[in-house]
Amino acid sequence: MDLGIKGRRAIVCAASRGLGRASAFSLARNGADLVVNGRDEQVLEETAQAIREETGVAVEAVAGDISDPVVQAAMIEASPEPDILVNNNGGPPRRDFREIDRDAFLQGVVMNMATPVEMIGRVVDGMAERGFGRIVNITSISVKMPVPGLDLSSGARAGLTAFVAGIASGVAPSNVTINNLLPGYFDTDRLRSNIAAGASATGADLTKFTAQQMASVPAKRFGDPDEFGEACAFLCSAQAGYITGQNLVIDGGRYSSVW
């Protein structure tokens, strides 16, 4: 399917690894030029070069923490009139809520709520003026189902979900959509790290613990990041203009709900 985004300009935050990387690749494979971001400059440039070599699109890399307003400004300077924004950022580490002090609490809210809202604020009016915009926020399945130890991340991402709901309806008449992707277990470095931490905390054998986590998914496997990237690319497509304000769960059926 031609997604109708060839030549469009996309900003993808936290794109050097994992689901952000997969989303960047999928957009590039559909012809979108990119500005990508990540904290590790070497890994980011390796990702950017891999995208260039595979797809031939223009890719500019901006290293740094996307929560830093200076880095945000650099992203916009690199792509002053983006058509697509994919918000992504790492979350606070897994910990008991009793261990979260005020500074850690505020940092988590900045990372997973304030930062994507700030990025939306930098691009949404221009998108509306030009009559096309696609904004996708990568959040988490924990917005819909409790994940012990991820209370801060879950709360901040749930706050983002509620915050952007009103924005989405306001810009919909201008062909600007805002949607959220809620990933479950995808085979990324972050998932493997979390599983290792969980096995260590419980004294479980890593191989057995990994198998247990996989078995908890009705699909009986972890997701391929490319599957996630393709879903993100579709939400950024010309064909997805009537989908907005939605929360798409991509988790192999792990979240069990009728509605």
C-alpha positions in Angstrom: 0.0 0.0 0.0 1.2 3.5 -0.9 0.8 5.4 2.3 0.9 8.8 0.6 3.8 10.2 2.7 6.6 10.1 0.2 8.5 13.4 0.5 6.8 14.2 3.8 9.0 15.5 6.6 9.0 13.5 9.9 10.5 14.1 13.3 11.1 10.9 15.3 12.1 11.4 18.9 14.3 8.8 20.8 14.8 6.9 17.5 18.2 5.4 17.9 16.9 2.1 19.4 13.8 0.0 20.0 10.4 1.1 18.9 11.5 4.6 18.0 14.1 3.2 15.6 11.5 0.8 14.1 9.1 3.7 13.6 11.8 5.8 11.9 12.7 2.9 9.6 9.0 2.3 8.6 8.4 6.0 7.8 11.6 6.1 5.7 10.7 2.9 3.8 7.5 4.8 2.9 9.5 7.7 1.5 9.4 10.2 4.4 12.6 12.3 5.1 13.6 12.2 8.7 15.1 14.1 11.6 15.9 11.5 14.3 17.0 12.0 17.9 18.8 10.0 20.6 21.0 10.5 23.6 23.9 8.3 22.4 25.4 10.1 19.5 27.3 7.1 18.1 24.3 4.8 18.2 22.1 7.5 16.8 24.4 8.2 13.8 24.7 4.4 13.2 20.9 4.3 13.0 20.7 7.3 10.8 23.3 5.9 8.4 21.5 2.5 8.3 18.3 4.3 7.3 20.0 6.3 4.6 21.7 3.2 3.1 18.5 1.1 3.1 16.0 3.7 2.0 17.8 6.6 0.3 15.8 9.3 2.2 17.4 12.3 3.8 18.1 11.7 7.4 19.5 14.3 9.9 20.5 13.3 13.4 20.2 15.5 16.4 21.8 14.0 19.5 20.7 14.8 23.0 17.9 14.4 25.6 14.6 15.3 23.9 13.4 16.7 27.3 16.0 19.4 27.0 14.4 22.5 25.3 17.7 23.2 23.5 17.5 19.8 21.9 13.8 20.3 21.0 14.7 23.6 19.4 17.5 21.9 17.4 15.0 19.3 16.1 12.7 22.1 14.9 15.6 24.0 13.3 16.5 20.8 11.4 12.9 20.4 10.2 11.0 23.7 10.5 7.9 22.5 8.8 7.4 18.9 9.8 4.4 16.9 8.5 4.8 14.1 11.0 5.8 14.0 14.7 6.5 10.7 16.5 6.9 11.4 20.2 8.9 8.8 22.1 11.1 8.9 25.2 12.5 6.5 27.8 10.6 6.1 31.0 11.6 6.2 34.7 13.2 3.0 36.0 11.1 0.3 37.6 10.8 1.0 41.3 8.4 0.9 44.2 6.4 4.1 44.5 7.7 4.6 48.0 11.2 5.0 46.6 10.1 7.9 44.4 11.1 11.3 45.8 9.8 14.7 44.6 12.7 15.2 42.2 12.2 11.8 40.6 8.5 12.3 40.4 8.9 15.6 38.5 11.5 14.2 36.2 9.2 11.3 35.2 6.3 13.7 34.5 8.6 15.9 32.4 9.9 12.9 30.4 6.7 11.2 29.7 4.1 14.0 29.7 5.5 17.5 29.5 8.1 16.7 26.8 5.7 15.3 24.2 3.2 18.1 24.9 6.0 20.6 24.3 6.9 19.0 21.0 3.3 19.0 19.9 3.1 22.7 20.8 6.1 23.4 18.6 4.6 21.8 15.4 0.9 21.6 15.6 -0.1 25.1 14.4 2.1 24.9 11.4 0.6 21.5 10.5 -2.9 23.0 10.8 -2.0 25.9 8.6 -0.6 23.6 5.9 -3.6 21.3 6.1 -1.7 18.1 7.0 -0.3 16.7 10.2 0.2 13.3 11.8 1.2 13.1 15.5 1.8 9.7 17.1 2.7 9.4 20.8 4.4 6.1 21.8 3.0 5.5 25.3 2.6 2.0 27.0 0.2 -0.7 27.7 0.6 0.3 31.3 -1.8 3.2 30.5 -4.6 0.7 30.4 -3.4 -2.1 32.7 -1.3 -1.9 35.9 2.4 -2.9 35.7 3.9 -3.1 39.1 6.9 -0.8 39.6 6.0 1.4 36.6 3.5 3.6 38.5 5.3 6.8 37.7 5.7 6.0 34.0 2.1 4.8 33.8 0.7 7.9 35.6 2.7 10.4 33.4 1.7 8.6 30.2 -1.9 8.4 31.2 -1.7 12.2 31.9 -0.4 12.7 28.4 -3.2 10.6 27.0 -5.9 12.7 28.7 -4.1 16.0 27.8 -3.9 15.4 24.1 -7.5 14.2 23.8 -8.7 17.7 23.8 -6.0 18.9 21.4 -6.9 16.2 19.0 -10.5 17.3 18.6 -9.4 20.9 18.2 -7.1 20.3 15.2 -9.0 17.6 13.5 -10.8 20.0 11.1 -7.3 20.9 9.7 -6.5 17.3 8.8 -4.2 17.0 11.8 -4.5 13.8 13.7 -3.1 12.8 17.2 -3.1 9.2 18.2 -1.3 7.1 20.8 0.3 3.7 20.4 0.4 1.5 23.4 3.0 -1.3 23.1 3.0 -4.4 25.1 6.0 -6.9 25.1 8.2 -6.1 22.1 11.6 -7.7 21.6 13.7 -4.7 22.4 16.7 -4.0 24.6 14.5 -2.4 27.1 12.2 -5.4 27.4 15.2 -7.7 27.8 16.6 -5.4 30.5 13.3 -5.3 32.4 13.0 -9.1 32.2 16.5 -9.6 33.5 15.8 -7.2 36.4 12.6 -9.0 37.2 14.3 -12.4 37.2 17.0 -11.0 39.4 14.6 -9.5 41.8 12.7 -12.8 42.3 15.7 -15.1 42.1 14.2 -16.8 39.1 16.2 -18.5 36.3 16.4 -16.0 33.4 15.5 -18.4 30.7 12.5 -19.7 32.6 11.4 -16.3 33.6 11.6 -15.1 30.0 9.5 -18.1 28.9 6.9 -17.2 31.5 6.6 -13.7 30.3 6.2 -14.8 26.7 3.6 -17.4 27.7 1.5 -14.6 29.3 0.9 -13.2 25.9 -2.0 -14.9 24.0 0.1 -14.7 20.8 2.8 -16.7 22.7 5.6 -14.5 21.4 7.1 -11.1 21.9 6.3 -8.5 19.2 8.7 -7.7 16.4 9.6 -4.0 16.5 8.9 -3.8 12.8 5.3 -4.7 13.4 5.1 -1.7 15.7 6.8 0.5 13.2 4.4 -0.4 10.4 1.4 0.4 12.6 3.0 3.8 13.4 3.6 4.5 9.7 0.0 3.7 8.9 -1.3 6.2 11.5 0.9 8.7 9.8 -0.5 7.9 6.3 -2.8 9.9 4.1 -5.4 7.1 4.5 -5.5 7.5 8.3 -6.9 11.0 8.3 -10.2 9.9 9.9 -8.5 8.2 12.9 -7.7 10.6 15.7 -7.8 10.8 19.5 -7.4 7.0 19.6 -5.3 4.6 21.8 -4.2 1.6 19.8 -3.0 -1.3 21.9 -0.4 -3.5 20.2 0.3 -6.3 22.6 -0.5 -9.7 21.1 -3.8 -9.8 23.0 -2.3 -9.4 26.5 -4.6 -6.7 27.5 -7.9 -8.5 28.1 -11.0 -6.3 27.6 -14.2 -6.2 25.7 -14.1 -2.4 25.2 
